[in-house]
Amino acid sequence: MAEPTVIATIGSTDFQVQLDDGMHKWVADEPESLGGRDTGPEPASLLLSSLGACTSITLRMYAKRKDWPLEAVRVGLSLTSTAEGTVIDRQIVLTGPLADDQRERLLQIANACPLHKILSGSIRIDTGLAPA
């Protein structure tokens, strides 16, 4: 599977960014209080959305493979940045007649989601200028 590629483009509308992965298009923006138009989620919300989506999908896949009675997953996420670093708080609600050991295992599996591994590991960002 190829790694995802996303193109982010900003034009003359302050802070509104068009995002495109070749199959889908979406928008990021800043709230009006920061000079944006609030036409889409702010970048931090997009980051949290990625982790929430990945966590939910990973748990659904695992429960389906095990034939466990997982009816729904709700993942609440928040981000706090301090001088010491950034903390992401992730609260997971599992709905369905799951046994206690199944619930505990699903919480362990949440940490195996690919985005959790990326965000909790070492990250390097290589930046260069591409031709216009």
N, C-alpha and C positions, 0 to 999 in steps of 0.2 A: 504494500500500500504506500502510495506517495505521501510525503509530508504535506500538510496543508500550506497553501500559499494565499495570503490575503494582500490585496492592494488597498491602501488608504490614500484618498485624494481629498485635498481641501482646496476650494476655489475662493471666490470673492465673498461668500457668506461667512461672516466671522464664526469660527469654531465648529462649523458643521462639516463633518467628515463623511464622505461616501466610502463605504467599504464593499469590497467585491472579492469573492473567492473563486470566481469563474462560473459558479452555478447559482449563487445567491447574492443579493444586494441588500445592504442595510445601512443605517445611519447612526453615527455617534454625534453627540453635541454636548455642550455645556449648559447648565441651567441659566435662566435669564439673569439670576443674581450675579453670575460671573461673566455676563456679556454675551452668552449664547442665546439661542432661540428655543432651547428645550425641545427640539424636534426628535430627539432620540436619547438613549441612555448615555450617561457620561462614561468615560473610559474605565473607571474603577468598577462601575456596575457591569460592564461587559466582561471584565476579568472575573468577577464573582459569578456572573451568569455561566461562564465557561466551566468553572469548577462545579457549580450546582448541577448543570446539565450532565457533565461527565459522571459525577457521583450518582445521580439518579439513574442514568443509563447502565452504569456498572452494576448497581444493585438489582435493577430489573433483570439484566442478563443472567446474573448469578442465580437469583431466585427462580427464574424460568428454567435454567439448566437443572437445578435441584428439584424442580416441581414443588416449590414452597408456595404457600398461600399468601403471597405479598400482593395486596390490592393496590396500594399507592405509596409513593414516597414524596415527602415534602422536605426540601432542604432550605433552611434559612441561613443566609450568609451576611456577615458584616466584616468590615476592614477597619483597623485602627493602626495608624502610623505614629511612631514615636522616635525619639533620637536613638533608641536602642534597636529599632527595627520595626517590622510590620507584623501584625498579628491578624490572621483571618479566623474568625469565629464561625464554626459550621455546626448548626443544630439540625439533626435529622429526625424526622417523624416517620415511622413505619406503620402503615395501616394494613390490617389483616390479621387473621387468627394464627399468628406465628407463635411458636414455642419460645421460651426465654433463651434457649441455646441458639435458636435460629436468629433471633434479634441480635444477640451478642456477636454471632458470626458475621452478620450483615454489617455491623458497625466496623468490624475488622476489615471486611472487604471494601468498605468505603475508602479506606486508606490505600487501597490498591488501584484506585482509578488513575488512569494515566496522567490527568491534569494535576491530581494531588501529588503524584510522584515528581512531576516537573516542578511544581511550585515549592515543594519542600526540599528539593535537591539544589545542587549548585547550578546557577544559571549564568551564562555568559551571553552578552549581546554584542555581535560584531556589526559595526555600522560603517558604511562607506557611501560615497556618492556615485550614483548610477548616471549614465548619460541621459540627458533630457529627451 
